[in-house]
């Protein structure tokens, strides 16, 4: 649980800003937004197809660097 305790001679605005920074650093908002929608795990077929595409573009890039 994240909390911020008000320090001596600290204004409410400073306290709120400090709390916002703590929340941003903890990545709670980002994780909650990521988990907002359910995403299915990729199938083996999809993973393999992505690997083939990735390897194709890597070799293409290497050839381009070699002949350039």
N, CA, C, O and CB atoms as a CASP TS submission, in Angstrom:
PFRMAT TS
TARGET T0000
AUTHOR 0000-0000-0000
METHOD Language model
MODEL 1
PARENT N/A
ATOM      1  N   UNK     1       0.840  -1.172   0.000  1.00  0.00           N
ATOM      2  CA  UNK     1       0.000   0.000   0.000  1.00  0.00           C
ATOM      3  C   UNK     1       0.889   1.241   0.000  1.00  0.00           C
ATOM      4  O   UNK     1       1.879   1.306   0.730  1.00  0.00           O
ATOM      5  CB  UNK     1      -0.958  -0.005   1.215  1.00  0.00           C
ATOM      6  N   UNK     2       0.539   2.195  -0.800  1.00  0.00           N
ATOM      7  CA  UNK     2       1.334   3.406  -0.931  1.00  0.00           C
ATOM      8  C   UNK     2       0.662   4.523  -0.140  1.00  0.00           C
ATOM      9  O   UNK     2      -0.552   4.717  -0.198  1.00  0.00           O
ATOM     10  CB  UNK     2       1.505   3.804  -2.424  1.00  0.00           C
ATOM     11  N   UNK     3       1.476   5.233   0.583  1.00  0.00           N
ATOM     12  CA  UNK     3       0.950   6.368   1.340  1.00  0.00           C
ATOM     13  C   UNK     3       2.045   7.414   1.480  1.00  0.00           C
ATOM     14  O   UNK     3       3.229   7.126   1.302  1.00  0.00           O
ATOM     15  CB  UNK     3       0.428   5.921   2.739  1.00  0.00           C
ATOM     16  N   UNK     4       1.631   8.627   1.802  1.00  0.00           N
ATOM     17  CA  UNK     4       2.572   9.721   2.040  1.00  0.00           C
ATOM     18  C   UNK     4       2.120  10.445   3.304  1.00  0.00           C
ATOM     19  O   UNK     4       0.962  10.846   3.426  1.00  0.00           O
ATOM     20  CB  UNK     4       2.647  10.708   0.807  1.00  0.00           C
ATOM     21  N   UNK     5       3.041  10.602   4.229  1.00  0.00           N
ATOM     22  CA  UNK     5       2.740  11.286   5.485  1.00  0.00           C
ATOM     23  C   UNK     5       3.189  12.733   5.352  1.00  0.00           C
ATOM     24  O   UNK     5       4.278  13.020   4.854  1.00  0.00           O
ATOM     25  CB  UNK     5       3.439  10.587   6.703  1.00  0.00           C
ATOM     26  N   UNK     6       2.348  13.619   5.799  1.00  0.00           N
ATOM     27  CA  UNK     6       2.642  15.042   5.685  1.00  0.00           C
ATOM     28  C   UNK     6       3.800  15.409   6.609  1.00  0.00           C
ATOM     29  O   UNK     6       3.797  15.086   7.797  1.00  0.00           O
ATOM     30  CB  UNK     6       1.391  15.887   6.018  1.00  0.00           C
ATOM     31  N   UNK     7       4.787  16.090   6.038  1.00  0.00           N
ATOM     32  CA  UNK     7       5.946  16.536   6.813  1.00  0.00           C
ATOM     33  C   UNK     7       5.637  17.875   7.458  1.00  0.00           C
ATOM     34  O   UNK     7       4.658  18.543   7.125  1.00  0.00           O
ATOM     35  CB  UNK     7       7.208  16.642   5.918  1.00  0.00           C
ATOM     36  N   UNK     8       6.499  18.243   8.390  1.00  0.00           N
ATOM     37  CA  UNK     8       6.320  19.543   9.031  1.00  0.00           C
ATOM     38  C   UNK     8       6.510  20.653   8.010  1.00  0.00           C
ATOM     39  O   UNK     8       7.388  20.576   7.151  1.00  0.00           O
ATOM     40  CB  UNK     8       7.302  19.717  10.207  1.00  0.00           C
ATOM     41  N   UNK     9       5.689  21.677   8.111  1.00  0.00           N
ATOM     42  CA  UNK     9       5.757  22.850   7.227  1.00  0.00           C
ATOM     43  C   UNK     9       5.618  22.477   5.747  1.00  0.00           C
ATOM     44  O   UNK     9       6.174  23.158   4.885  1.00  0.00           O
ATOM     45  CB  UNK     9       7.075  23.587   7.444  1.00  0.00           C
ATOM     46  N   UNK    10       4.882  21.406   5.446  1.00  0.00           N
ATOM     47  CA  UNK    10       4.653  21.010   4.061  1.00  0.00           C
ATOM     48  C   UNK    10       3.220  21.366   3.685  1.00  0.00           C
ATOM     49  O   UNK    10       2.278  21.059   4.416  1.00  0.00           O
ATOM     50  CB  UNK    10       4.924  19.485   3.857  1.00  0.00           C
ATOM     51  N   UNK    11       3.069  22.012   2.547  1.00  0.00           N
ATOM     52  CA  UNK    11       1.726  22.389   2.111  1.00  0.00           C
ATOM     53  C   UNK    11       1.007  21.170   1.541  1.00  0.00           C
ATOM     54  O   UNK    11       1.631  20.160   1.218  1.00  0.00           O
ATOM     55  CB  UNK    11       1.787  23.525   1.059  1.00  0.00           C
ATOM     56  N   UNK    12      -0.306  21.279   1.425  1.00  0.00           N
ATOM     57  CA  UNK    12      -1.096  20.174   0.878  1.00  0.00           C
ATOM     58  C   UNK    12      -0.754  19.909  -0.578  1.00  0.00           C
ATOM     59  O   UNK    12      -0.758  18.760  -1.020  1.00  0.00           O
ATOM     60  CB  UNK    12      -2.584  20.470   1.012  1.00  0.00           C
ATOM     61  N   UNK    13      -0.460  20.958  -1.321  1.00  0.00           N
ATOM     62  CA  UNK    13      -0.104  20.791  -2.732  1.00  0.00           C
ATOM     63  C   UNK    13       1.185  19.984  -2.874  1.00  0.00           C
ATOM     64  O   UNK    13       1.279  19.100  -3.726  1.00  0.00           O
ATOM     65  CB  UNK    13       0.052  22.163  -3.413  1.00  0.00           C
ATOM     66  N   UNK    14       2.170  20.290  -2.041  1.00  0.00           N
ATOM     67  CA  UNK    14       3.442  19.554  -2.087  1.00  0.00           C
ATOM     68  C   UNK    14       3.217  18.089  -1.719  1.00  0.00           C
ATOM     69  O   UNK    14       3.808  17.190  -2.318  1.00  0.00           O
ATOM     70  CB  UNK    14       4.484  20.194  -1.129  1.00  0.00           C
ATOM     71  N   UNK    15       2.361  17.860  -0.731  1.00  0.00           N
ATOM     72  CA  UNK    15       2.062  16.491  -0.312  1.00  0.00           C
ATOM     73  C   UNK    15       1.404  15.712  -1.449  1.00  0.00           C
ATOM     74  O   UNK    15       1.763  14.562  -1.703  1.00  0.00           O
ATOM     75  CB  UNK    15       1.150  16.494   0.929  1.00  0.00           C
ATOM     76  N   UNK    16       0.462  16.321  -2.119  1.00  0.00           N
ATOM     77  CA  UNK    16      -0.223  15.661  -3.236  1.00  0.00           C
ATOM     78  C   UNK    16       0.755  15.374  -4.367  1.00  0.00           C
ATOM     79  O   UNK    16       0.728  14.289  -4.947  1.00  0.00           O
ATOM     80  CB  UNK    16      -1.389  16.529  -3.750  1.00  0.00           C
ATOM     81  N   UNK    17       1.617  16.333  -4.685  1.00  0.00           N
ATOM     82  CA  UNK    17       2.611  16.130  -5.747  1.00  0.00           C
ATOM     83  C   UNK    17       3.576  15.001  -5.386  1.00  0.00           C
ATOM     84  O   UNK    17       3.934  14.194  -6.244  1.00  0.00           O
ATOM     85  CB  UNK    17       3.395  17.431  -6.006  1.00  0.00           C
ATOM     86  N   UNK    18       3.991  14.943  -4.143  1.00  0.00           N
ATOM     87  CA  UNK    18       4.900  13.889  -3.701  1.00  0.00           C
ATOM     88  C   UNK    18       4.210  12.531  -3.796  1.00  0.00           C
ATOM     89  O   UNK    18       4.820  11.551  -4.223  1.00  0.00           O
ATOM     90  CB  UNK    18       5.382  14.152  -2.255  1.00  0.00           C
ATOM     91  N   UNK    19       2.948  12.473  -3.402  1.00  0.00           N
ATOM     92  CA  UNK    19       2.195  11.236  -3.498  1.00  0.00           C
ATOM     93  C   UNK    19       2.053  10.786  -4.954  1.00  0.00           C
ATOM     94  O   UNK    19       2.199   9.600  -5.251  1.00  0.00           O
ATOM     95  CB  UNK    19       0.820  11.408  -2.860  1.00  0.00           C
ATOM     96  N   UNK    20       1.771  11.718  -5.856  1.00  0.00           N
ATOM     97  CA  UNK    20       1.651  11.383  -7.284  1.00  0.00           C
ATOM     98  C   UNK    20       2.949  10.802  -7.814  1.00  0.00           C
ATOM     99  O   UNK    20       2.929   9.837  -8.579  1.00  0.00           O
ATOM    100  CB  UNK    20       1.261  12.623  -8.102  1.00  0.00           C
ATOM    101  N   UNK    21       4.086  11.380  -7.415  1.00  0.00           N
ATOM    102  CA  UNK    21       5.381  10.868  -7.867  1.00  0.00           C
ATOM    103  C   UNK    21       5.611   9.455  -7.354  1.00  0.00           C
ATOM    104  O   UNK    21       6.121   8.602  -8.080  1.00  0.00           O
ATOM    105  CB  UNK    21       6.518  11.789  -7.402  1.00  0.00           C
ATOM    106  N   UNK    22       5.237   9.207  -6.109  1.00  0.00           N
ATOM    107  CA  UNK    22       5.412   7.867  -5.541  1.00  0.00           C
ATOM    108  C   UNK    22       4.571   6.859  -6.307  1.00  0.00           C
ATOM    109  O   UNK    22       5.034   5.756  -6.601  1.00  0.00           O
ATOM    110  CB  UNK    22       5.034   7.851  -4.044  1.00  0.00           C
ATOM    111  N   UNK    23       3.343   7.228  -6.630  1.00  0.00           N
ATOM    112  CA  UNK    23       2.455   6.328  -7.375  1.00  0.00           C
ATOM    113  C   UNK    23       3.018   6.069  -8.768  1.00  0.00           C
ATOM    114  O   UNK    23       2.985   4.931  -9.235  1.00  0.00           O
ATOM    115  CB  UNK    23       1.028   6.921  -7.475  1.00  0.00           C
ATOM    116  N   UNK    24       3.527   7.083  -9.435  1.00  0.00           N
ATOM    117  CA  UNK    24       4.080   6.903 -10.773  1.00  0.00           C
ATOM    118  C   UNK    24       5.302   6.000 -10.748  1.00  0.00           C
ATOM    119  O   UNK    24       5.468   5.158 -11.631  1.00  0.00           O
ATOM    120  CB  UNK    24       4.441   8.250 -11.384  1.00  0.00           C
ATOM    121  N   UNK    25       6.150   6.161  -9.758  1.00  0.00           N
ATOM    122  CA  UNK    25       7.348   5.331  -9.658  1.00  0.00           C
ATOM    123  C   UNK    25       7.004   3.871  -9.374  1.00  0.00           C
ATOM    124  O   UNK    25       7.730   2.967  -9.788  1.00  0.00           O
ATOM    125  CB  UNK    25       8.268   5.866  -8.569  1.00  0.00           C
ATOM    126  N   UNK    26       5.904   3.643  -8.674  1.00  0.00           N
ATOM    127  CA  UNK    26       5.532   2.271  -8.323  1.00  0.00           C
ATOM    128  C   UNK    26       4.883   1.537  -9.486  1.00  0.00           C
ATOM    129  O   UNK    26       4.738   0.316  -9.424  1.00  0.00           O
ATOM    130  CB  UNK    26       4.592   2.274  -7.136  1.00  0.00           C
ATOM    131  N   UNK    27       4.492   2.228 -10.530  1.00  0.00           N
ATOM    132  CA  UNK    27       3.893   1.665 -11.742  1.00  0.00           C
ATOM    133  C   UNK    27       2.546   0.993 -11.485  1.00  0.00           C
ATOM    134  O   UNK    27       2.145   0.116 -12.250  1.00  0.00           O
ATOM    135  CB  UNK    27       4.840   0.667 -12.363  1.00  0.00           C
ATOM    136  N   UNK    28       1.862   1.376 -10.456  1.00  0.00           N
ATOM    137  CA  UNK    28       0.560   0.792 -10.162  1.00  0.00           C
ATOM    138  C   UNK    28      -0.442   1.136 -11.242  1.00  0.00           C
ATOM    139  O   UNK    28      -1.198   0.269 -11.681  1.00  0.00           O
ATOM    140  CB  UNK    28       0.053   1.266  -8.809  1.00  0.00           C
ATOM    141  N   UNK    29      -0.463   2.374 -11.673  1.00  0.00           N
ATOM    142  CA  UNK    29      -1.424   2.807 -12.685  1.00  0.00           C
ATOM    143  C   UNK    29      -1.169   2.083 -13.997  1.00  0.00           C
ATOM    144  O   UNK    29      -2.108   1.644 -14.661  1.00  0.00           O
ATOM    145  CB  UNK    29      -1.350   4.329 -12.892  1.00  0.00           C
ATOM    146  N   UNK    30       0.106   1.956 -14.373  1.00  0.00           N
ATOM    147  CA  UNK    30       0.447   1.295 -15.622  1.00  0.00           C
ATOM    148  C   UNK    30       0.017  -0.172 -15.587  1.00  0.00           C
ATOM    149  O   UNK    30      -0.510  -0.685 -16.574  1.00  0.00           O
ATOM    150  CB  UNK    30       1.954   1.406 -15.893  1.00  0.00           C
ATOM    151  N   UNK    31       0.238  -0.850 -14.459  1.00  0.00           N
ATOM    152  CA  UNK    31      -0.161  -2.251 -14.353  1.00  0.00           C
ATOM    153  C   UNK    31      -1.672  -2.401 -14.396  1.00  0.00           C
ATOM    154  O   UNK    31      -2.183  -3.345 -14.999  1.00  0.00           O
ATOM    155  CB  UNK    31       0.384  -2.863 -13.072  1.00  0.00           C
ATOM    156  N   UNK    32      -2.381  -1.495 -13.773  1.00  0.00           N
ATOM    157  CA  UNK    32      -3.836  -1.590 -13.787  1.00  0.00           C
ATOM    158  C   UNK    32      -4.386  -1.331 -15.188  1.00  0.00           C
ATOM    159  O   UNK    32      -5.359  -1.964 -15.595  1.00  0.00           O
ATOM    160  CB  UNK    32      -4.445  -0.601 -12.788  1.00  0.00           C
ATOM    161  N   UNK    33      -3.778  -0.416 -15.919  1.00  0.00           N
ATOM    162  CA  UNK    33      -4.223  -0.160 -17.295  1.00  0.00           C
ATOM    163  C   UNK    33      -3.908  -1.351 -18.192  1.00  0.00           C
ATOM    164  O   UNK    33      -4.688  -1.680 -19.087  1.00  0.00           O
ATOM    165  CB  UNK    33      -3.559   1.114 -17.852  1.00  0.00           C
ATOM    166  N   UNK    34      -2.772  -1.994 -17.957  1.00  0.00           N
ATOM    167  CA  UNK    34      -2.394  -3.146 -18.768  1.00  0.00           C
ATOM    168  C   UNK    34      -3.355  -4.308 -18.513  1.00  0.00           C
ATOM    169  O   UNK    34      -3.706  -5.032 -19.445  1.00  0.00           O
ATOM    170  CB  UNK    34      -0.939  -3.570 -18.465  1.00  0.00           C
ATOM    171  N   UNK    35      -3.778  -4.492 -17.281  1.00  0.00           N
ATOM    172  CA  UNK    35      -4.667  -5.588 -16.956  1.00  0.00           C
ATOM    173  C   UNK    35      -6.128  -5.264 -17.170  1.00  0.00           C
ATOM    174  O   UNK    35      -6.997  -6.058 -16.809  1.00  0.00           O
ATOM    175  CB  UNK    35      -4.457  -5.997 -15.554  1.00  0.00           C
ATOM    176  N   UNK    36      -6.409  -4.139 -17.737  1.00  0.00           N
ATOM    177  CA  UNK    36      -7.789  -3.698 -17.926  1.00  0.00           C
ATOM    178  C   UNK    36      -8.548  -4.608 -18.887  1.00  0.00           C
ATOM    179  O   UNK    36      -9.722  -4.912 -18.675  1.00  0.00           O
ATOM    180  CB  UNK    36      -7.816  -2.267 -18.441  1.00  0.00           C
ATOM    181  N   UNK    37      -7.872  -5.031 -19.933  1.00  0.00           N
ATOM    182  CA  UNK    37      -8.497  -5.894 -20.924  1.00  0.00           C
ATOM    183  C   UNK    37      -7.785  -7.244 -20.928  1.00  0.00           C
ATOM    184  O   UNK    37      -6.562  -7.320 -20.811  1.00  0.00           O
ATOM    185  CB  UNK    37      -8.460  -5.241 -22.333  1.00  0.00           C
ATOM    186  N   UNK    38      -8.564  -8.288 -21.063  1.00  0.00           N
ATOM    187  CA  UNK    38      -7.998  -9.629 -21.081  1.00  0.00           C
ATOM    188  C   UNK    38      -7.390  -9.907 -22.454  1.00  0.00           C
ATOM    189  O   UNK    38      -8.023  -9.678 -23.485  1.00  0.00           O
ATOM    190  CB  UNK    38      -9.075 -10.687 -20.731  1.00  0.00           C
ATOM    191  N   UNK    39      -6.184 -10.391 -22.452  1.00  0.00           N
ATOM    192  CA  UNK    39      -5.524 -10.746 -23.706  1.00  0.00           C
ATOM    193  C   UNK    39      -5.172 -12.228 -23.663  1.00  0.00           C
ATOM    194  O   UNK    39      -4.576 -12.701 -22.695  1.00  0.00           O
ATOM    195  CB  UNK    39      -4.248  -9.872 -23.944  1.00  0.00           C
ATOM    196  N   UNK    40      -5.535 -12.949 -24.698  1.00  0.00           N
ATOM    197  CA  UNK    40      -5.229 -14.371 -24.754  1.00  0.00           C
ATOM    198  C   UNK    40      -3.745 -14.580 -24.987  1.00  0.00           C
ATOM    199  O   UNK    40      -3.077 -13.750 -25.603  1.00  0.00           O
ATOM    200  CB  UNK    40      -6.044 -15.059 -25.852  1.00  0.00           C
ATOM    201  N   UNK    41      -3.240 -15.692 -24.490  1.00  0.00           N
ATOM    202  CA  UNK    41      -1.846 -16.035 -24.725  1.00  0.00           C
ATOM    203  C   UNK    41      -1.679 -16.408 -26.192  1.00  0.00           C
ATOM    204  O   UNK    41      -2.578 -17.005 -26.784  1.00  0.00           O
ATOM    205  CB  UNK    41      -1.388 -17.198 -23.796  1.00  0.00           C
ATOM    206  N   UNK    42      -0.542 -16.064 -26.785  1.00  0.00           N
ATOM    207  CA  UNK    42      -0.350 -16.410 -28.200  1.00  0.00           C
ATOM    208  C   UNK    42      -0.227 -17.925 -28.369  1.00  0.00           C
ATOM    209  O   UNK    42       0.354 -18.612 -27.529  1.00  0.00           O
ATOM    210  CB  UNK    42       0.908 -15.705 -28.768  1.00  0.00           C
ATOM    211  N   UNK    43      -0.777 -18.422 -29.452  1.00  0.00           N
ATOM    212  CA  UNK    43      -0.715 -19.846 -29.734  1.00  0.00           C
ATOM    213  C   UNK    43       0.668 -20.209 -30.260  1.00  0.00           C
ATOM    214  O   UNK    43       1.446 -19.336 -30.645  1.00  0.00           O
ATOM    215  CB  UNK    43      -1.804 -20.251 -30.744  1.00  0.00           C
ATOM    216  N   UNK    44       0.963 -21.496 -30.272  1.00  0.00           N
ATOM    217  CA  UNK    44       2.255 -21.953 -30.784  1.00  0.00           C
ATOM    218  C   UNK    44       2.418 -21.567 -32.252  1.00  0.00           C
ATOM    219  O   UNK    44       3.501 -21.180 -32.689  1.00  0.00           O
ATOM    220  CB  UNK    44       2.395 -23.477 -30.616  1.00  0.00           C
ATOM    221  N   UNK    45       1.331 -21.677 -32.997  1.00  0.00           N
ATOM    222  CA  UNK    45       1.370 -21.338 -34.415  1.00  0.00           C
ATOM    223  C   UNK    45       1.718 -19.870 -34.613  1.00  0.00           C
ATOM    224  O   UNK    45       2.511 -19.529 -35.491  1.00  0.00           O
ATOM    225  CB  UNK    45       0.030 -21.656 -35.078  1.00  0.00           C
ATOM    226  N   UNK    46       1.126 -18.998 -33.797  1.00  0.00           N
ATOM    227  CA  UNK    46       1.398 -17.567 -33.894  1.00  0.00           C
ATOM    228  C   UNK    46       2.840 -17.264 -33.512  1.00  0.00           C
ATOM    229  O   UNK    46       3.500 -16.462 -34.173  1.00  0.00           O
ATOM    230  CB  UNK    46       0.437 -16.775 -33.000  1.00  0.00           C
ATOM    231  N   UNK    47       3.336 -17.896 -32.453  1.00  0.00           N
ATOM    232  CA  UNK    47       4.712 -17.675 -31.997  1.00  0.00           C
ATOM    233  C   UNK    47       5.701 -18.109 -33.063  1.00  0.00           C
ATOM    234  O   UNK    47       6.685 -17.416 -33.323  1.00  0.00           O
ATOM    235  CB  UNK    47       4.982 -18.433 -30.688  1.00  0.00           C
ATOM    236  N   UNK    48       5.441 -19.262 -33.686  1.00  0.00           N
ATOM    237  CA  UNK    48       6.336 -19.762 -34.734  1.00  0.00           C
ATOM    238  C   UNK    48       6.327 -18.854 -35.957  1.00  0.00           C
ATOM    239  O   UNK    48       7.374 -18.578 -36.544  1.00  0.00           O
ATOM    240  CB  UNK    48       5.939 -21.181 -35.139  1.00  0.00           C
ATOM    241  N   UNK    49       5.147 -18.396 -36.334  1.00  0.00           N
ATOM    242  CA  UNK    49       5.051 -17.504 -37.488  1.00  0.00           C
ATOM    243  C   UNK    49       5.798 -16.194 -37.212  1.00  0.00           C
ATOM    244  O   UNK    49       6.467 -15.654 -38.093  1.00  0.00           O
ATOM    245  CB  UNK    49       3.568 -17.220 -37.833  1.00  0.00           C
ATOM    246  N   UNK    50       5.676 -15.695 -35.991  1.00  0.00           N
ATOM    247  CA  UNK    50       6.384 -14.461 -35.640  1.00  0.00           C
ATOM    248  C   UNK    50       7.891 -14.686 -35.676  1.00  0.00           C
ATOM    249  O   UNK    50       8.636 -13.803 -36.099  1.00  0.00           O
ATOM    250  CB  UNK    50       5.952 -13.962 -34.246  1.00  0.00           C
ATOM    251  N   UNK    51       8.347 -15.858 -35.237  1.00  0.00           N
ATOM    252  CA  UNK    51       9.779 -16.156 -35.263  1.00  0.00           C
ATOM    253  C   UNK    51      10.294 -16.241 -36.695  1.00  0.00           C
ATOM    254  O   UNK    51      11.398 -15.780 -36.985  1.00  0.00           O
ATOM    255  CB  UNK    51      10.067 -17.467 -34.521  1.00  0.00           C
ATOM    256  N   UNK    52       9.506 -16.825 -37.590  1.00  0.00           N
ATOM    257  CA  UNK    52       9.909 -16.917 -38.992  1.00  0.00           C
ATOM    258  C   UNK    52      10.001 -15.528 -39.604  1.00  0.00           C
ATOM    259  O   UNK    52      10.962 -15.228 -40.312  1.00  0.00           O
ATOM    260  CB  UNK    52       8.920 -17.790 -39.788  1.00  0.00           C
ATOM    261  N   UNK    53       9.019 -14.681 -39.342  1.00  0.00           N
ATOM    262  CA  UNK    53       9.055 -13.305 -39.854  1.00  0.00           C
ATOM    263  C   UNK    53      10.264 -12.558 -39.326  1.00  0.00           C
ATOM    264  O   UNK    53      10.958 -11.860 -40.064  1.00  0.00           O
ATOM    265  CB  UNK    53       7.775 -12.556 -39.477  1.00  0.00           C
ATOM    266  N   UNK    54      10.504 -12.720 -38.018  1.00  0.00           N
ATOM    267  CA  UNK    54      11.618 -12.024 -37.390  1.00  0.00           C
ATOM    268  C   UNK    54      12.939 -12.439 -38.028  1.00  0.00           C
ATOM    269  O   UNK    54      13.775 -11.588 -38.332  1.00  0.00           O
ATOM    270  CB  UNK    54      11.643 -12.302 -35.882  1.00  0.00           C
ATOM    271  N   UNK    55      13.133 -13.739 -38.234  1.00  0.00           N
ATOM    272  CA  UNK    55      14.361 -14.234 -38.836  1.00  0.00           C
ATOM    273  C   UNK    55      14.491 -13.763 -40.282  1.00  0.00           C
ATOM    274  O   UNK    55      15.592 -13.443 -40.729  1.00  0.00           O
ATOM    275  CB  UNK    55      14.406 -15.759 -38.771  1.00  0.00           C
ATOM    276  N   UNK    56      13.385 -13.717 -41.014  1.00  0.00           N
ATOM    277  CA  UNK    56      13.416 -13.236 -42.391  1.00  0.00           C
ATOM    278  C   UNK    56      13.902 -11.788 -42.455  1.00  0.00           C
ATOM    279  O   UNK    56      14.773 -11.448 -43.257  1.00  0.00           O
ATOM    280  CB  UNK    56      12.027 -13.357 -43.028  1.00  0.00           C
ATOM    281  N   UNK    57      13.329 -10.943 -41.602  1.00  0.00           N
ATOM    282  CA  UNK    57      13.712  -9.538 -41.629  1.00  0.00           C
ATOM    283  C   UNK    57      15.135  -9.322 -41.116  1.00  0.00           C
ATOM    284  O   UNK    57      15.814  -8.391 -41.551  1.00  0.00           O
ATOM    285  CB  UNK    57      12.736  -8.720 -40.805  1.00  0.00           C
ATOM    286  N   UNK    58      15.588 -10.166 -40.202  1.00  0.00           N
ATOM    287  CA  UNK    58      16.978 -10.062 -39.736  1.00  0.00           C
ATOM    288  C   UNK    58      17.956 -10.374 -40.859  1.00  0.00           C
ATOM    289  O   UNK    58      18.933  -9.652 -41.061  1.00  0.00           O
ATOM    290  CB  UNK    58      17.222 -11.009 -38.553  1.00  0.00           C
ATOM    291  N   UNK    59      17.689 -11.456 -41.591  1.00  0.00           N
ATOM    292  CA  UNK    59      18.587 -11.813 -42.688  1.00  0.00           C
ATOM    293  C   UNK    59      18.545 -10.758 -43.783  1.00  0.00           C
ATOM    294  O   UNK    59      19.565 -10.440 -44.394  1.00  0.00           O
ATOM    295  CB  UNK    59      18.217 -13.184 -43.263  1.00  0.00           C
ATOM    296  N   UNK    60      17.358 -10.220 -44.023  1.00  0.00           N
ATOM    297  CA  UNK    60      17.221  -9.165 -45.022  1.00  0.00           C
ATOM    298  C   UNK    60      18.046  -7.940 -44.627  1.00  0.00           C
ATOM    299  O   UNK    60      18.722  -7.335 -45.460  1.00  0.00           O
ATOM    300  CB  UNK    60      15.739  -8.779 -45.198  1.00  0.00           C
ATOM    301  N   UNK    61      17.980  -7.586 -43.344  1.00  0.00           N
ATOM    302  CA  UNK    61      18.735  -6.440 -42.845  1.00  0.00           C
ATOM    303  C   UNK    61      20.234  -6.683 -42.920  1.00  0.00           C
ATOM    304  O   UNK    61      21.001  -5.777 -43.248  1.00  0.00           O
ATOM    305  CB  UNK    61      18.333  -6.127 -41.412  1.00  0.00           C
ATOM    306  N   UNK    62      20.657  -7.926 -42.612  1.00  0.00           N
ATOM    307  CA  UNK    62      22.083  -8.258 -42.679  1.00  0.00           C
ATOM    308  C   UNK    62      22.600  -8.184 -44.117  1.00  0.00           C
ATOM    309  O   UNK    62      23.696  -7.679 -44.359  1.00  0.00           O
ATOM    310  CB  UNK    62      22.332  -9.662 -42.101  1.00  0.00           C
ATOM    311  N   UNK    63      21.812  -8.686 -45.068  1.00  0.00           N
ATOM    312  CA  UNK    63      22.214  -8.616 -46.474  1.00  0.00           C
ATOM    313  C   UNK    63      22.343  -7.165 -46.917  1.00  0.00           C
ATOM    314  O   UNK    63      23.277  -6.798 -47.629  1.00  0.00           O
ATOM    315  CB  UNK    63      21.203  -9.359 -47.368  1.00  0.00           C
ATOM    316  N   UNK    64      21.404  -6.361 -46.492  1.00  0.00           N
ATOM    317  CA  UNK    64      21.429  -4.955 -46.873  1.00  0.00           C
ATOM    318  C   UNK    64      22.676  -4.274 -46.316  1.00  0.00           C
ATOM    319  O   UNK    64      23.300  -3.472 -47.011  1.00  0.00           O
ATOM    320  CB  UNK    64      20.162  -4.240 -46.378  1.00  0.00           C
ATOM    321  N   UNK    65      23.044  -4.579 -45.087  1.00  0.00           N
ATOM    322  CA  UNK    65      24.249  -3.994 -44.490  1.00  0.00           C
ATOM    323  C   UNK    65      25.496  -4.493 -45.196  1.00  0.00           C
ATOM    324  O   UNK    65      26.440  -3.733 -45.413  1.00  0.00           O
ATOM    325  CB  UNK    65      24.325  -4.322 -42.994  1.00  0.00           C
ATOM    326  N   UNK    66      25.501  -5.775 -45.556  1.00  0.00           N
ATOM    327  CA  UNK    66      26.675  -6.365 -46.185  1.00  0.00           C
ATOM    328  C   UNK    66      26.922  -5.795 -47.561  1.00  0.00           C
ATOM    329  O   UNK    66      28.068  -5.522 -47.920  1.00  0.00           O
ATOM    330  CB  UNK    66      26.526  -7.859 -46.272  1.00  0.00           C
ATOM    331  N   UNK    67      25.870  -5.610 -48.341  1.00  0.00           N
ATOM    332  CA  UNK    67      26.030  -5.128 -49.722  1.00  0.00           C
ATOM    333  C   UNK    67      26.041  -3.616 -49.836  1.00  0.00           C
ATOM    334  O   UNK    67      26.310  -3.083 -50.913  1.00  0.00           O
ATOM    335  CB  UNK    67      24.930  -5.673 -50.582  1.00  0.00           C
ATOM    336  N   UNK    68      25.760  -2.922 -48.764  1.00  0.00           N
ATOM    337  CA  UNK    68      25.755  -1.458 -48.834  1.00  0.00           C
ATOM    338  C   UNK    68      27.116  -0.871 -48.680  1.00  0.00           C
ATOM    339  O   UNK    68      27.269   0.350 -48.717  1.00  0.00           O
ATOM    340  CB  UNK    68      24.861  -0.888 -47.794  1.00  0.00           C
TER
END
